[in-house]
Amino acid sequence: MLTQKSRGRFYVLLLLALLLLLPAPGCKYFKRADDTVLKDANKLAGEADALSLKVDDAYKEAAQKDEEIIGARKDKARIKKLSDEEVALYDQAAKDAREAAEKYEQASKLKVDAKYQEYLNLMGQYMRKHGAHLAALKELIAARLEATNKPGRASRDKQTEAKTRSERLKKEMDDIKAQADKLKRENGDKFKTTEEGTTKG
């Protein structure tokens, strides 16, 4: 039979055991807080992704205009019209690229996993570089028009310089995108909330 002292010890031990079995309330709170921040980052990244798709669509449309310009040959009026349309596409794409970069950078400053921050930062760099590449392509269009209207060595040199710069920027942006894609492949599970990880696997 338990004495009063033994009974007291027994109740204390029982209470401690029950406390150990209960989940710590702070853990749930921090998990919810982490998920909230991650959702905010994912929302910004999703908006940036949508803008990035718009940039890609405009880029493809501009490439089609390029093919039409080649087909126009010496029709200067048509070349000018198509070039103006191509420039307008690049202007809109450059604006969308800047906005996408800002959203990726904003998301990268939130308190999410370090690998996710690195990915978002790389995507911001990628869109910045994409914008620079689009600007170089605009310069190439201007140089090409000059070469069409005023043939000569000076205009050819401008065209060559603009083409070289656009190709260099294209390689740089592709290299950054490859780094970002690699990070996402290797750490994609860290880019999801607890709920997303459960539903999407």
N, C-alpha and C positions, 0 to 999 in steps of 0.2 A: 504494500500500500504506500502511495506517494505521500511524503510529508509536505507540509505547506511550502517549505523551501524548495523541495524537488519539483513540486507542481509549478512553482513560479518560474524555475529554470526551463521546464518543459514548454510552458506557454511562450516564453521568450524565443526559444529555439524554433517553435512552430511558426511564430510570427515572422522570424527571419527567413524561414524556408518559403513561406508564402510570398514574401517580398521579392525573393530571388526569382520565383516563378513568374511574377508579373513583369510585363514589358516596361522598360523605363519610358516614362512619358516624354522625356526630352528627345529620345531617339525618333519617335514618330514626328515630333514637331520639326526636328532638323531635316528629316526626310521630306516632309511636305514643303519646307522652305527651299530645299535644294531643287525639288521638282518644279516649284514655281519659277525659280530663276532659270532653270533649264527650258521650261516652256516659253519663257520670255525670249531666251536666246534663239530657240527654234522658230518662234514666230517671226523674229527679225530675219533669220536665215531663210525662211520660207518666202518672205517678201523679196529678199535679195535674189533668191533662185528664180522667182517669176520674172524679175527684171532682166536677169541674165539670159533667160530664154528669149525674151524680146530682143535682146542684143543679138543673139545668134540668128534669129529669124530675119532681122534687118540686114545682117551680114550676108546671109544667103541670098536675099533679094538683091542686094547690091552686086553680088557676084554674077547674078543673072543679067543685070544691067550691063556689066562689063562685057559679057559675051555678046550682047546686042550691039554694043559700041564697036566691037571687033567686026561684027557682021555689017555694020553701016559703012565701013571703009572710008570713002572720001565724001560722004554726005555730011558736010560740016554742021548744017542746021540740026540734023538728027543727032549727031554726036554731042552737040551742045545741050540739047534737050535731055538726052539720056544722062549726060554728065551732071547736069543740075539736079536731076532726080536722085542720082547716086549720092551726091553731096548731101542732099536733104536726109536721106536714109542714114548716112554716117553721122550727121549732126544729132539726130534723134537717138541713135544707138550710143553715141558718146555720152549724151545726157543720162540715158538709162544706166550706162556702165558706171558713171560717177555716183548715181543714187544707190546702185547695188553695192558698190565699194563702201559707201558710208554706212549702210545697214550691216554689212558683214563686220566692219570695224567696230560699230556700236555693240554688236552681239559679242565680239571677242573681248570686250572690256567687262562683261558680266562675270560673276564668280561661278564659272562652270569648270569642268575638268580641264586640266592643263593641255591635254591633247586636242580637246575640242576648241579651246582658245587658239591653239596653234593653227588648227585647220581653218577657223574663221578668219584669222589674220592673213593666212595665205590666200584665201579666197578674195579678201579685200585687196591684197597686192595684185592678184590676177586681174581683177576688174579694173584697177588703176592702169595696169599695163595694157589691158585690152583697149581702154580709152585712148592711150598714147598711140597704139597701133592704128586705131581708127583715124586719128588725127593725121598720121603719116600717110594713110591711104588717101585722105582728102588732098594732101599736098601732091600726091602722085597724080591724081585726077587733074589738078591745076597745071602740073608740069606737062601732062599728056596733051591737054588742050592747047597749051602754048606751043608745043611741038607741032601740033596739027596746023595752027594758024601762022606760026612763024618758024618754019623749019630751019634748023641750023645747029651748029655744035653746042652753043650755049643752052638751048632748050633741051637738047639730047642729054647733056651733062646733068641738068636739073632733074630730068626724068630718071636717070640712072641713080642719082643720089637719093631721090625719094624712094625708089624701089628698094635700094639696099637698106635704107633705114627701116622701111616697113617690114622687110624680111627678117631683120635682126630683132625687132620688137615682137614679131610673131613667134620666133623661136624662144625668146625670153618668157613670153606669156604661156607658151605651151609647156615649158619646163616647170614653171610655178604651178600650173594646173596639174601636172603629173605628180608633183610632191603632195598637193592637196588630196588628189584621188587616192594616193598610196596611204595617207594618214586615215582617210575615211574607211578604206578597206580593212585596215588593221585595227582600227579603234572605233568602228561605227556603233558598237554597243554603248559606248560612253556618251553618244550624242542623243540618247533616248531617255525619256523620263521612266520611272519605275512602271507606270501604267503602260507606256508604249512598249517597254521591254517585255511585259507580260503578254500583251495582245499580239505583238508582231514577232516575238521570239528573238 
